[in-house]
């Protein structure tokens, strides 16, 4: 498979992060795929700057509301890990707080039972 390339102003840091996570035993292609969504968001919103701010991460997390809670959690977790990784070399980067992505409580489908037949029903 072809390795994903990044195009935003964080491209170098994202590539280093993916390599680092790969060296720790994580799937580098999966990490790159999750980061590519953030990279695409930065490019589409034309967000650029010397460092990641709270406004950037908040806008990104708000854009994920159409996804399932597990997808939101995966994407926000990898962006948080990226920010922690970058902050080790530059303390101006913001590390976002993870949001709780609660699932709706499971509502089982309850089958309704038909009214039992009585002997009177047979007479009709």
ZAMI-528008 format. One record per residue: residue in three letters; residue number from 1; z, y, x of N, C-alpha, C in turn. Coordinates in nm, 2 decimals. Atoms other than C-alpha are relative to their C-alpha. Example, Ala and Ser with C-alpha at 12.3 -4.5 7.8 and 13.67 -1.06 7.14 Angstrom:
REM ZAMI-528008
ALA | 1 | 0.00 | -0.12 | 0.09 | 0.78 | -0.45 | 1.23 | 0.00 | 0.12 | 0.09
SER | 2 | 0.00 | -0.11 | -0.09 | 0.71 | -0.11 | 1.37 | 0.08 | 0.11 | -0.08
This chain:
REM ZAMI-528008
UNK | 1 | 0.00 | -0.12 | 0.08 | 0.00 | 0.00 | 0.00 | 0.00 | 0.13 | 0.09
UNK | 2 | 0.01 | -0.12 | -0.08 | -0.07 | 0.35 | 0.11 | 0.13 | 0.08 | -0.02
UNK | 3 | -0.13 | -0.08 | 0.00 | 0.23 | 0.57 | 0.21 | -0.03 | 0.13 | -0.07
UNK | 4 | 0.02 | -0.12 | 0.07 | 0.28 | 0.87 | -0.01 | 0.02 | 0.12 | 0.09
UNK | 5 | -0.01 | -0.12 | -0.08 | 0.23 | 1.21 | 0.15 | 0.06 | 0.11 | -0.09
UNK | 6 | -0.06 | -0.11 | 0.07 | 0.42 | 1.52 | 0.05 | -0.07 | 0.13 | 0.03
UNK | 7 | 0.08 | -0.13 | -0.02 | 0.27 | 1.87 | 0.01 | 0.08 | 0.12 | -0.01
UNK | 8 | -0.08 | -0.12 | 0.01 | 0.56 | 2.11 | -0.06 | 0.05 | 0.05 | 0.13
UNK | 9 | -0.06 | -0.06 | -0.12 | 0.75 | 2.32 | 0.18 | 0.11 | -0.09 | 0.05
UNK | 10 | -0.10 | 0.10 | -0.04 | 1.00 | 2.03 | 0.20 | -0.06 | -0.13 | 0.06
UNK | 11 | 0.07 | 0.12 | -0.04 | 0.74 | 1.78 | 0.32 | 0.05 | -0.06 | 0.12
UNK | 12 | -0.05 | 0.06 | -0.12 | 0.87 | 1.73 | 0.67 | 0.14 | -0.06 | -0.02
UNK | 13 | -0.14 | 0.06 | 0.03 | 1.23 | 1.68 | 0.55 | -0.01 | -0.12 | -0.09
UNK | 14 | 0.01 | 0.11 | 0.09 | 1.12 | 1.45 | 0.28 | -0.05 | -0.12 | 0.08
UNK | 15 | 0.05 | 0.11 | -0.08 | 0.92 | 1.24 | 0.52 | 0.11 | -0.06 | 0.10
UNK | 16 | -0.11 | 0.05 | -0.08 | 1.21 | 1.22 | 0.76 | 0.11 | -0.08 | -0.08
UNK | 17 | -0.09 | 0.06 | 0.09 | 1.44 | 1.13 | 0.47 | -0.04 | -0.14 | -0.03
UNK | 18 | 0.05 | 0.13 | 0.04 | 1.22 | 0.84 | 0.36 | 0.00 | -0.09 | 0.12
UNK | 19 | -0.01 | 0.08 | -0.12 | 1.20 | 0.71 | 0.72 | 0.14 | -0.04 | 0.02
UNK | 20 | -0.15 | 0.03 | -0.02 | 1.58 | 0.73 | 0.75 | 0.05 | -0.10 | -0.10
UNK | 21 | -0.05 | 0.10 | 0.10 | 1.64 | 0.55 | 0.42 | -0.07 | -0.14 | 0.02
UNK | 22 | 0.07 | 0.12 | -0.03 | 1.38 | 0.29 | 0.52 | 0.07 | -0.08 | 0.11
UNK | 23 | -0.07 | 0.06 | -0.11 | 1.57 | 0.23 | 0.84 | 0.14 | -0.06 | -0.04
UNK | 24 | -0.13 | 0.06 | 0.06 | 1.89 | 0.16 | 0.63 | -0.02 | -0.12 | -0.09
UNK | 25 | 0.03 | 0.11 | 0.08 | 1.71 | -0.11 | 0.44 | -0.05 | 0.03 | -0.14
UNK | 26 | 0.05 | -0.04 | 0.13 | 1.60 | 0.08 | 0.14 | -0.15 | -0.01 | 0.00
UNK | 27 | 0.15 | 0.01 | 0.01 | 1.24 | 0.04 | 0.01 | -0.06 | 0.14 | 0.02
UNK | 28 | 0.05 | -0.14 | -0.02 | 1.06 | 0.34 | 0.16 | -0.10 | 0.04 | -0.10
UNK | 29 | 0.10 | -0.04 | 0.10 | 0.78 | 0.33 | -0.09 | 0.06 | 0.04 | -0.13
UNK | 30 | -0.07 | -0.04 | 0.12 | 1.02 | 0.35 | -0.38 | 0.07 | 0.13 | 0.02
UNK | 31 | -0.06 | -0.13 | -0.02 | 1.21 | 0.63 | -0.22 | -0.10 | 0.11 | 0.00
UNK | 32 | 0.11 | -0.10 | -0.01 | 0.88 | 0.82 | -0.15 | -0.05 | 0.03 | -0.14
UNK | 33 | 0.05 | -0.02 | 0.14 | 0.77 | 0.76 | -0.51 | 0.09 | 0.09 | -0.08
UNK | 34 | -0.10 | -0.08 | 0.07 | 1.09 | 0.91 | -0.65 | 0.00 | 0.15 | 0.05
UNK | 35 | 0.00 | -0.14 | -0.06 | 1.07 | 1.21 | -0.41 | -0.13 | 0.07 | -0.03
UNK | 36 | 0.13 | -0.06 | 0.03 | 0.70 | 1.26 | -0.49 | 0.01 | 0.08 | -0.13
UNK | 37 | -0.01 | -0.07 | 0.12 | 0.80 | 1.37 | -0.84 | 0.07 | 0.14 | 0.02
UNK | 38 | -0.06 | -0.13 | -0.04 | 1.03 | 1.64 | -0.69 | -0.10 | 0.09 | 0.07
UNK | 39 | 0.10 | -0.08 | -0.08 | 0.76 | 1.74 | -0.45 | -0.11 | 0.06 | -0.09
UNK | 40 | 0.09 | -0.05 | 0.09 | 0.51 | 1.77 | -0.73 | 0.05 | 0.11 | -0.09
UNK | 41 | -0.07 | -0.11 | 0.08 | 0.76 | 1.98 | -0.93 | 0.00 | 0.12 | 0.08
UNK | 42 | 0.00 | -0.11 | -0.08 | 0.80 | 2.21 | -0.64 | -0.14 | 0.07 | 0.01
UNK | 43 | 0.14 | -0.05 | -0.01 | 0.42 | 2.25 | -0.61 | -0.04 | 0.07 | -0.13
UNK | 44 | 0.05 | -0.05 | 0.13 | 0.36 | 2.30 | -0.98 | 0.07 | 0.13 | -0.04
UNK | 45 | -0.08 | -0.12 | 0.03 | 0.64 | 2.55 | -1.02 | -0.02 | 0.11 | 0.10
UNK | 46 | 0.02 | -0.09 | -0.11 | 0.53 | 2.72 | -0.70 | 0.14 | 0.05 | 0.06
UNK | 47 | -0.13 | -0.03 | -0.05 | 0.89 | 2.71 | -0.58 | 0.00 | -0.02 | 0.15
UNK | 48 | 0.00 | 0.02 | -0.15 | 0.92 | 2.77 | -0.21 | 0.11 | 0.09 | 0.05
UNK | 49 | -0.11 | -0.09 | -0.06 | 1.19 | 2.91 | 0.01 | 0.05 | -0.07 | 0.12
UNK | 50 | -0.06 | 0.06 | -0.12 | 1.39 | 2.85 | 0.32 | 0.09 | -0.12 | -0.03
UNK | 51 | -0.09 | 0.11 | 0.03 | 1.63 | 2.62 | 0.14 | 0.00 | -0.03 | -0.15
UNK | 52 | -0.01 | 0.05 | 0.14 | 1.70 | 2.43 | -0.18 | 0.12 | 0.07 | -0.07
UNK | 53 | -0.10 | -0.08 | 0.07 | 1.90 | 2.64 | -0.43 | 0.05 | -0.08 | -0.13
UNK | 54 | -0.05 | 0.06 | 0.13 | 2.10 | 2.55 | -0.74 | -0.10 | 0.02 | -0.11
UNK | 55 | 0.09 | -0.03 | 0.11 | 1.84 | 2.71 | -0.96 | -0.12 | -0.10 | 0.01
UNK | 56 | 0.11 | 0.10 | -0.01 | 1.57 | 2.48 | -0.82 | 0.04 | -0.13 | -0.05
UNK | 57 | -0.05 | 0.14 | 0.04 | 1.77 | 2.16 | -0.87 | 0.03 | 0.00 | -0.15
UNK | 58 | -0.02 | 0.00 | 0.15 | 1.88 | 2.27 | -1.22 | -0.12 | 0.00 | -0.08
UNK | 59 | 0.13 | 0.00 | 0.08 | 1.53 | 2.35 | -1.33 | -0.07 | -0.14 | 0.01
UNK | 60 | 0.06 | 0.13 | -0.01 | 1.41 | 2.01 | -1.19 | 0.08 | -0.10 | -0.09
UNK | 61 | -0.07 | 0.09 | 0.08 | 1.69 | 1.82 | -1.36 | -0.02 | 0.03 | -0.15
UNK | 62 | 0.03 | -0.04 | 0.14 | 1.62 | 2.01 | -1.69 | -0.14 | -0.05 | -0.04
UNK | 63 | 0.13 | 0.04 | 0.03 | 1.26 | 1.90 | -1.66 | -0.01 | -0.16 | -0.02
UNK | 64 | 0.00 | 0.15 | 0.01 | 1.36 | 1.53 | -1.67 | 0.05 | -0.05 | -0.13
UNK | 65 | -0.06 | 0.04 | 0.12 | 1.50 | 1.53 | -2.02 | -0.08 | -0.10 | -0.08
UNK | 66 | 0.09 | 0.09 | 0.08 | 1.20 | 1.34 | -2.16 | 0.01 | -0.14 | 0.05
UNK | 67 | -0.01 | 0.14 | -0.06 | 1.28 | 1.04 | -1.94 | 0.12 | -0.07 | -0.05
UNK | 68 | -0.12 | 0.08 | 0.04 | 1.52 | 0.76 | -2.01 | 0.12 | 0.04 | 0.09
UNK | 69 | -0.12 | -0.03 | -0.08 | 1.88 | 0.80 | -1.88 | 0.00 | -0.06 | 0.14
UNK | 70 | 0.00 | 0.07 | -0.13 | 1.83 | 0.55 | -1.60 | -0.11 | 0.06 | 0.09
UNK | 71 | 0.10 | -0.06 | -0.08 | 1.51 | 0.72 | -1.48 | 0.05 | 0.14 | 0.05
UNK | 72 | -0.06 | -0.13 | -0.03 | 1.69 | 1.06 | -1.49 | 0.10 | -0.02 | 0.12
UNK | 73 | -0.11 | 0.03 | -0.10 | 1.98 | 0.91 | -1.29 | -0.07 | -0.03 | 0.14
UNK | 74 | 0.07 | 0.04 | -0.12 | 1.74 | 0.76 | -1.03 | -0.05 | 0.12 | 0.07
UNK | 75 | 0.06 | -0.12 | -0.06 | 1.55 | 1.08 | -0.97 | 0.10 | 0.10 | 0.05
UNK | 76 | -0.10 | -0.10 | -0.04 | 1.85 | 1.31 | -0.96 | 0.08 | -0.05 | 0.12
UNK | 77 | -0.07 | 0.06 | -0.11 | 2.03 | 1.07 | -0.73 | -0.07 | 0.02 | 0.13
UNK | 78 | 0.08 | 0.00 | -0.13 | 1.75 | 1.06 | -0.47 | -0.01 | 0.15 | 0.04
UNK | 79 | 0.01 | -0.15 | -0.04 | 1.72 | 1.45 | -0.48 | 0.13 | 0.04 | 0.06
UNK | 80 | -0.13 | -0.03 | -0.05 | 2.09 | 1.48 | -0.43 | 0.02 | -0.06 | 0.14
UNK | 81 | -0.01 | 0.06 | -0.14 | 2.07 | 1.24 | -0.13 | -0.09 | 0.07 | 0.10
UNK | 82 | 0.09 | -0.08 | -0.09 | 1.78 | 1.44 | 0.01 | 0.07 | 0.13 | 0.04
UNK | 83 | -0.07 | -0.13 | -0.03 | 1.98 | 1.76 | -0.02 | 0.12 | -0.02 | 0.10
UNK | 84 | -0.11 | 0.03 | -0.10 | 2.28 | 1.60 | 0.16 | -0.06 | -0.03 | 0.14
UNK | 85 | 0.07 | 0.03 | -0.13 | 2.04 | 1.47 | 0.43 | -0.04 | 0.13 | 0.07
UNK | 86 | 0.05 | -0.13 | -0.06 | 1.89 | 1.82 | 0.48 | 0.12 | 0.09 | 0.04
UNK | 87 | -0.11 | -0.09 | -0.03 | 2.23 | 2.00 | 0.47 | 0.07 | -0.04 | 0.13
UNK | 88 | -0.06 | 0.03 | -0.13 | 2.34 | 1.81 | 0.78 | -0.06 | 0.09 | 0.11
UNK | 89 | 0.07 | -0.08 | -0.10 | 2.09 | 2.02 | 0.98 | 0.00 | 0.15 | -0.04
UNK | 90 | 0.00 | -0.14 | 0.04 | 2.10 | 2.34 | 0.77 | 0.09 | 0.01 | -0.12
UNK | 91 | -0.11 | 0.00 | 0.11 | 2.41 | 2.42 | 0.56 | -0.03 | 0.10 | -0.11
UNK | 92 | 0.03 | -0.09 | 0.11 | 2.23 | 2.67 | 0.34 | -0.05 | -0.07 | -0.12
UNK | 93 | 0.05 | 0.08 | 0.11 | 2.09 | 2.39 | 0.12 | 0.11 | -0.03 | -0.10
UNK | 94 | -0.09 | 0.03 | 0.11 | 2.26 | 2.33 | -0.21 | 0.00 | -0.15 | -0.03
UNK | 95 | -0.01 | 0.14 | 0.04 | 2.39 | 1.98 | -0.30 | 0.03 | 0.00 | -0.15
UNK | 96 | -0.03 | 0.00 | 0.14 | 2.36 | 1.94 | -0.67 | 0.10 | -0.10 | -0.05
UNK | 97 | -0.09 | 0.10 | 0.06 | 2.62 | 1.77 | -0.88 | -0.08 | -0.09 | -0.09
UNK | 98 | 0.07 | 0.09 | 0.08 | 2.50 | 1.46 | -1.05 | 0.05 | 0.02 | -0.14
UNK | 99 | -0.03 | -0.01 | 0.14 | 2.48 | 1.49 | -1.42 | 0.02 | -0.14 | -0.07
UNK | 100 | -0.02 | 0.12 | 0.08 | 2.61 | 1.23 | -1.66 | -0.12 | -0.02 | -0.09
UNK | 101 | 0.11 | 0.03 | 0.09 | 2.32 | 1.07 | -1.84 | 0.05 | -0.11 | -0.09
UNK | 102 | -0.06 | 0.09 | 0.09 | 2.48 | 0.91 | -2.13 | -0.11 | -0.06 | -0.10
UNK | 103 | 0.09 | 0.06 | 0.09 | 2.29 | 0.66 | -2.34 | 0.06 | 0.01 | -0.14
UNK | 104 | -0.04 | 0.01 | 0.13 | 2.31 | 0.66 | -2.71 | 0.07 | -0.13 | -0.03
UNK | 105 | -0.06 | 0.13 | 0.03 | 2.55 | 0.40 | -2.84 | -0.09 | -0.10 | -0.07
UNK | 106 | 0.09 | 0.10 | 0.06 | 2.38 | 0.08 | -2.93 | 0.03 | -0.02 | -0.14
UNK | 107 | -0.02 | 0.02 | 0.15 | 2.33 | 0.05 | -3.30 | -0.08 | -0.12 | -0.04
UNK | 108 | 0.08 | 0.12 | 0.03 | 2.24 | -0.30 | -3.39 | -0.06 | 0.01 | -0.14
UNK | 109 | 0.07 | 0.01 | 0.13 | 2.00 | -0.36 | -3.68 | 0.07 | -0.10 | -0.08
UNK | 110 | -0.08 | 0.10 | 0.09 | 2.20 | -0.51 | -3.96 | -0.10 | -0.03 | -0.11
UNK | 111 | 0.08 | 0.05 | 0.11 | 2.00 | -0.72 | -4.19 | 0.07 | 0.00 | -0.13
UNK | 112 | -0.07 | 0.01 | 0.13 | 2.08 | -0.68 | -4.55 | -0.03 | -0.13 | -0.07
UNK | 113 | 0.02 | 0.12 | 0.07 | 2.13 | -0.98 | -4.75 | -0.04 | 0.01 | -0.14
UNK | 114 | 0.04 | 0.00 | 0.13 | 1.96 | -1.05 | -5.07 | 0.11 | -0.04 | -0.10
UNK | 115 | -0.10 | 0.03 | 0.10 | 2.16 | -1.07 | -5.38 | -0.01 | -0.15 | -0.04
UNK | 116 | 0.01 | 0.14 | 0.03 | 2.24 | -1.44 | -5.44 | -0.05 | -0.02 | -0.15
UNK | 117 | 0.05 | 0.03 | 0.13 | 2.07 | -1.60 | -5.73 | 0.11 | -0.07 | -0.08
UNK | 118 | -0.10 | 0.06 | 0.09 | 2.28 | -1.70 | -6.02 | -0.08 | -0.08 | -0.11
UNK | 119 | 0.07 | 0.08 | 0.10 | 2.19 | -1.94 | -6.30 | -0.06 | 0.09 | -0.11
UNK | 120 | 0.06 | -0.09 | 0.10 | 2.13 | -1.64 | -6.53 | -0.13 | 0.06 | 0.05
UNK | 121 | 0.13 | -0.05 | -0.05 | 1.85 | -1.52 | -6.30 | -0.11 | -0.10 | -0.02
UNK | 122 | 0.10 | 0.10 | 0.02 | 1.67 | -1.84 | -6.35 | -0.05 | 0.00 | -0.15
UNK | 123 | 0.04 | 0.00 | 0.14 | 1.66 | -1.79 | -6.73 | -0.11 | 0.11 | -0.03
UNK | 124 | 0.10 | -0.11 | 0.03 | 1.44 | -1.47 | -6.70 | -0.14 | -0.04 | 0.02
